[in-house]
Amino acid sequence: MLVGGPTAKKLTLKYENGSICPNGKDKKATLLNFVCDKEIQSKAQISYIGNLHDCSYFFEVRSIYACPTSNKRPRSAFWVFSSASSSSSSWLSLQVEDGSTLN
């Protein structure tokens, strides 16, 4: 689930309904907070922040791609995250209303 969006001050991605937690009733979740960092020009830096009851996990993702852009024209866009395997995720290319493609 995407929490926040193109107009939000902070972009947060939340994965829910994972494996059963050690307490036997809740399901695991992961929260990724994206932070603008203009110094990082290549791969994003991902830092493990911590966990709560071995059930919810928190990460910070620093990247230039989390920074606001100067494009003031409103666009209809959304992000899709797809887990290709348990060890990697990939972005899907999306086409927005103006015909451009998001990668």
N, CA, C and O of each residue as an XYZ file, in Angstrom:
412
protein
N       0.849     -1.161      0.000
C       0.000      0.000      0.000
C       0.898      1.229      0.000
O       1.852      1.315      0.773
N       0.587      2.170     -0.866
C       1.311      3.427     -0.937
C       0.635      4.396      0.001
O      -0.556      4.678     -0.129
N       1.410      4.911      0.960
C       0.884      5.879      1.910
C       1.494      7.210      1.534
O       2.710      7.371      1.632
N       0.699      8.161      1.111
C       1.221      9.410      0.576
C       1.273      9.289     -0.936
O       0.998      8.219     -1.479
N       1.607     10.322     -1.594
C       1.633     10.307     -3.050
C       2.376     11.501     -3.576
O       3.149     12.111     -2.838
N       2.172     11.863     -4.836
C       2.933     12.936     -5.450
C       2.803     14.278     -4.744
O       3.708     15.105     -4.859
N       1.717     14.532     -4.020
C       1.553     15.814     -3.352
C       1.893     15.748     -1.872
O       1.873     16.779     -1.200
N       2.196     14.600     -1.354
C       2.504     14.448      0.065
C       3.915     14.940      0.357
O       4.766     14.966     -0.533
N       4.160     15.328      1.604
C       5.488     15.772      2.025
C       6.434     14.589      2.190
O       7.650     14.739      2.072
N       5.879     13.423      2.460
C       6.689     12.232      2.716
C       6.068     11.062      1.968
O       4.846     10.918      1.915
N       6.914     10.240      1.398
C       6.434      9.058      0.689
C       6.762      7.830      1.525
O       7.917      7.603      1.887
N       5.752      7.054      1.823
C       5.906      5.858      2.638
C       5.252      4.691      1.916
O       4.134      4.802      1.414
N       5.958      3.580      1.871
C       5.428      2.367      1.264
C       5.260      1.330      2.368
O       6.193      1.053      3.122
N       4.061      0.761      2.453
C       3.772     -0.214      3.502
C       3.362     -1.536      2.873
O       2.427     -1.596      2.075
N       4.071     -2.591      3.243
C       3.698     -3.953      2.849
C       2.979     -4.576      4.043
O       3.486     -4.539      5.165
N       1.811     -5.143      3.805
C       1.023     -5.733      4.882
C       0.663     -7.179      4.564
O       0.875     -7.661      3.451
N       0.112     -7.861      5.569
C      -0.397     -9.230      5.429
C       0.681    -10.235      5.052
O       0.477    -11.084      4.184
N       1.823    -10.129      5.709
C       2.905    -11.079      5.480
C       2.682    -12.365      6.266
O       1.545    -12.749      6.542
N       3.762    -13.013      6.615
C       3.696    -14.253      7.404
C       3.100    -13.975      8.780
O       3.044    -12.832      9.233
N       2.662    -15.037      9.427
C       2.107    -14.914     10.777
C       3.228    -14.522     11.741
O       4.329    -15.069     11.683
N       2.935    -13.575     12.620
C       3.893    -13.109     13.626
C       4.065    -14.155     14.726
O       3.245    -15.064     14.854
N       5.141    -14.026     15.525
C       5.356    -14.974     16.619
C       4.200    -15.043     17.618
O       4.033    -16.057     18.296
N       3.395    -13.969     17.718
C       2.269    -14.005     18.659
C       1.134    -14.902     18.166
O       0.194    -15.179     18.910
N       1.220    -15.360     16.902
C       0.250    -16.297     16.364
C      -1.027    -15.692     15.815
O      -1.852    -16.416     15.258
N      -1.221    -14.369     15.956
C      -2.472    -13.800     15.461
C      -2.268    -12.670     14.448
O      -3.059    -12.550     13.512
N      -1.243    -11.847     14.603
C      -1.002    -10.743     13.667
C      -0.172    -11.213     12.484
O       0.471    -12.262     12.541
N      -0.191    -10.421     11.404
C       0.633    -10.715     10.233
C       1.742     -9.675     10.117
O       1.554     -8.511     10.469
N       2.887    -10.101      9.624
C       4.047     -9.224      9.519
C       3.799     -8.092      8.524
O       3.024     -8.228      7.577
N       4.483     -6.966      8.769
C       4.375     -5.789      7.913
C       5.741     -5.119      7.827
O       6.567     -5.246      8.731
N       5.965     -4.409      6.737
C       7.196     -3.649      6.536
C       6.822     -2.243      6.110
O       5.934     -2.049      5.279
N       7.511     -1.258      6.688
C       7.273      0.143      6.362
C       8.574      0.750      5.846
O       9.597      0.718      6.529
N       8.524      1.304      4.632
C       9.687      1.959      4.033
C       9.395      3.452      3.923
O       8.442      3.851      3.255
N      10.210      4.278      4.576
C      10.085      5.728      4.470
C      11.123      6.225      3.473
O      12.320      6.014      3.665
N      10.670      6.882      2.411
C      11.556      7.405      1.381
C      11.945      8.833      1.737
O      11.089      9.662      2.047
N      13.259      9.115      1.689
C      13.793     10.419      2.058
C      14.575     10.982      0.885
O      15.375     10.278      0.269
N      14.342     12.261      0.576
C      15.078     12.937     -0.492
C      16.534     13.111     -0.071
O      16.812     13.648      1.001
N      17.457     12.661     -0.906
C      18.891     12.855     -0.681
C      19.540     13.119     -2.024
O      19.774     12.191     -2.798
N      19.831     14.384     -2.307
C      20.387     14.783     -3.604
C      21.854     14.405     -3.766
O      22.402     14.518     -4.863
N      22.496     13.960     -2.694
C      23.899     13.541     -2.761
C      24.041     12.134     -3.341
O      25.106     11.779     -3.847
N      23.002     11.350     -3.273
C      23.046      9.971     -3.762
C      22.614      9.973     -5.220
O      21.446     10.217     -5.525
N      23.550      9.702     -6.117
C      23.268      9.774     -7.546
C      23.051      8.404     -8.181
O      22.600      8.324     -9.324
N      23.362      7.334     -7.470
C      23.194      6.003     -8.066
C      22.132      5.232     -7.286
O      21.007      5.710     -7.142
N      22.463      4.075     -6.795
C      21.492      3.242     -6.079
C      21.081      3.891     -4.757
O      21.866      4.582     -4.107
N      19.849      3.651     -4.390
C      19.331      4.158     -3.118
C      20.068      3.496     -1.955
O      20.525      2.359     -2.063
N      20.175      4.220     -0.847
C      20.745      3.668      0.374
C      19.595      3.258      1.286
O      18.744      4.076      1.636
N      19.581      1.996      1.661
C      18.511      1.473      2.509
C      19.092      1.155      3.879
O      20.072      0.418      3.993
N      18.475      1.720      4.921
C      18.929      1.500      6.292
C      17.827      0.824      7.098
O      16.664      1.225      7.054
N      18.220     -0.205      7.831
C      17.289     -0.878      8.736
C      17.164     -0.020      9.984
O      18.171      0.289     10.622
N      15.953      0.371     10.343
C      15.729      1.206     11.522
C      15.438      0.344     12.744
O      15.969      0.606     13.823
N      14.610     -0.668     12.592
C      14.301     -1.537     13.718
C      13.025     -2.317     13.483
O      12.455     -2.301     12.392
N      12.579     -3.014     14.548
C      11.339     -3.782     14.442
C      10.557     -3.666     15.735
O      11.092     -3.268     16.770
N       9.304     -4.013     15.661
C       8.427     -3.978     16.815
C       7.855     -5.374     17.004
O       7.125     -5.872     16.146
N       8.182     -6.003     18.116
C       7.669     -7.334     18.475
C       7.966     -8.385     17.404
O       7.193     -9.330     17.243
N       9.058     -8.240     16.681
C       9.422     -9.175     15.609
C       8.252     -9.384     14.649
O       8.024    -10.484     14.146
N       7.510     -8.285     14.407
C       6.314     -8.390     13.580
C       6.217     -7.248     12.559
O       5.730     -7.453     11.447
N       6.674     -6.058     12.929
C       6.683     -4.902     12.031
C       8.122     -4.434     11.879
O       8.839     -4.276     12.867
N       8.542     -4.212     10.636
C       9.927     -3.857     10.340
C       9.963     -2.491      9.673
O       9.114     -2.181      8.836
N      10.949     -1.670     10.043
C      11.024     -0.289      9.579
C      12.359     -0.024      8.884
O      13.422     -0.378      9.395
N      12.282      0.608      7.704
C      13.461      0.936      6.908
C      13.377      2.377      6.429
O      12.289      2.930      6.269
N      14.554      2.983      6.202
C      14.634      4.299      5.571
C      15.337      4.125      4.233
O      16.381      3.477      4.152
N      14.760      4.706      3.180
C      15.320      4.617      1.833
C      15.691      6.027      1.396
O      14.816      6.867      1.187
N      17.008      6.290      1.256
C      17.480      7.610      0.833
C      17.824      7.547     -0.646
O      18.577      6.678     -1.086
N      17.254      8.492     -1.416
C      17.458      8.485     -2.858
C      17.150      9.856     -3.439
O      16.333     10.604     -2.901
N      17.816     10.174     -4.545
C      17.503     11.398     -5.279
C      16.103     11.299     -5.882
O      15.458     12.319     -6.124
N      15.637     10.088     -6.124
C      14.319      9.884     -6.730
C      13.169     10.129     -5.755
O      12.006     10.126     -6.158
N      13.481     10.337     -4.490
C      12.453     10.691     -3.510
C      12.296     12.206     -3.390
O      11.458     12.688     -2.629
N      13.109     12.958     -4.147
C      13.069     14.421     -4.088
C      11.938     14.965     -4.956
O      11.607     14.383     -5.989
N      11.351     16.080     -4.535
C      10.322     16.707     -5.371
C      10.929     17.190     -6.684
O      12.112     17.528     -6.740
N      10.135     17.221     -7.715
C      10.606     17.715     -9.007
C      10.072     19.119     -9.231
O       9.176     19.576     -8.521
N      10.626     19.794    -10.220
C      10.192     21.158    -10.526
C       9.004     21.168    -11.470
O       8.498     22.239    -11.805
N       8.544     20.003    -11.907
C       7.413     19.915    -12.825
C       6.131     20.236    -12.061
O       5.670     19.434    -11.250
N       5.559     21.407    -12.322
C       4.359     21.850    -11.612
C       3.071     21.386    -12.286
O       1.996     21.482    -11.694
N       3.166     20.885    -13.517
C       1.992     20.444    -14.259
C       1.445     19.175    -13.608
O       2.184     18.206    -13.441
N       0.157     19.163    -13.237
C      -0.400     17.956    -12.609
C      -0.406     16.777    -13.576
O      -0.691     16.930    -14.764
N      -0.091     15.616    -13.052
C      -0.072     14.393    -13.861
C      -0.840     13.315    -13.125
O      -0.833     13.251    -11.896
N      -1.490     12.486    -13.884
C      -2.156     11.329    -13.293
C      -1.164     10.181    -13.335
O      -0.943      9.570    -14.381
N      -0.581      9.900    -12.207
C       0.431      8.849    -12.158
C       0.279      8.073    -10.857
O      -0.273      8.576     -9.878
N       0.772      6.859    -10.864
C       0.815      6.062     -9.661
C       1.982      5.103     -9.788
O       2.513      4.897    -10.879
N       2.374      4.524     -8.679
C       3.506      3.608     -8.674
C       3.002      2.204     -8.402
O       2.041      2.003     -7.660
N       3.670      1.237     -9.015
C       3.365     -0.165     -8.757
C       4.674     -0.847     -8.397
O       5.658     -0.735     -9.128
N       4.688     -1.536     -7.302
C       5.853     -2.293     -6.889
C       5.514     -3.766     -7.032
O       4.464     -4.218     -6.573
N       6.395     -4.504     -7.662
C       6.147     -5.915     -7.892
C       7.318     -6.707     -7.353
O       8.466     -6.425     -7.695
N       7.053     -7.670     -6.538
C       8.104     -8.512     -6.002
C       8.341     -9.667     -6.961
O       7.519    -10.577     -7.070
N       9.478     -9.623     -7.659
C       9.813    -10.666     -8.624
C      10.243    -11.944     -7.912
O       9.988    -13.048     -8.393
N      10.887    -11.790     -6.782
C      11.282    -12.935     -5.968
C      11.424    -12.434     -4.549
O      11.239    -11.245     -4.290
N      11.747    -13.312     -3.636
C      11.888    -12.879     -2.251
C      13.113    -12.002     -2.054
O      13.214    -11.319     -1.035
N      14.053    -12.001     -3.006
C      15.278    -11.229     -2.822
C      15.339     -9.972     -3.678
O      16.274     -9.186     -3.525
N      14.387     -9.753     -4.568
C      14.459     -8.550     -5.393
C      13.073     -8.043     -5.744
O      12.104     -8.802     -5.787
N      12.999     -6.760     -5.991
C      11.761     -6.142     -6.440
C      12.057     -5.368     -7.701
O      13.196     -4.957     -7.924
N      11.061     -5.162     -8.522
C      11.282     -4.432     -9.761
C      10.189     -3.403     -9.947
O       9.071     -3.567     -9.460
N      10.527     -2.331    -10.664
C       9.557     -1.310    -11.021
C       8.884     -1.741    -12.310
O       9.519     -2.358    -13.165
N       7.650     -1.435    -12.455
C       6.940     -1.679    -13.694
C       6.813     -0.361    -14.431
O       6.570      0.671    -13.805
N       6.971     -0.371    -15.746
C       6.774      0.838    -16.534
C       5.285      1.124    -16.633
O       4.482      0.222    -16.872
N       4.927      2.376    -16.450
C       3.529      2.773    -16.506
C       3.379      3.922    -17.478
O       4.265      4.768    -17.593
N       2.276      3.952    -18.166
C       1.997      5.058    -19.065
C       0.953      5.952    -18.406
O      -0.068      5.471    -17.916
N       1.219      7.265    -18.399
C       0.292      8.210    -17.794
C      -0.520      8.896    -18.877
O      -0.259      8.718    -20.067
N      -1.512      9.687    -18.459
C      -2.465     10.251    -19.402
C      -1.833     11.091    -20.509
O      -2.353     11.124    -21.625
N      -0.720     11.771    -20.222
C      -0.114     12.612    -21.256
C       0.731     11.811    -22.241
O       1.341     12.390    -23.139
N       0.776     10.491    -22.087
C       1.496      9.626    -23.018
C       2.918      9.310    -22.613
O       3.553      8.457    -23.232
N       3.444      9.980    -21.579
C       4.806      9.684    -21.156
C       4.816      8.389    -20.355
O       3.773      7.912    -19.910
N       6.002      7.830    -20.179
C       6.143      6.561    -19.475
C       6.936      6.767    -18.206
O       7.960      7.451    -18.211
N       6.471      6.179    -17.117
C       7.209      6.169    -15.864
C       7.924      4.839    -15.766
O       7.324      3.797    -16.029
N       9.189      4.850    -15.396
C       9.954      3.616    -15.227
C      10.362      3.460    -13.792
O      11.019      2.480    -13.440
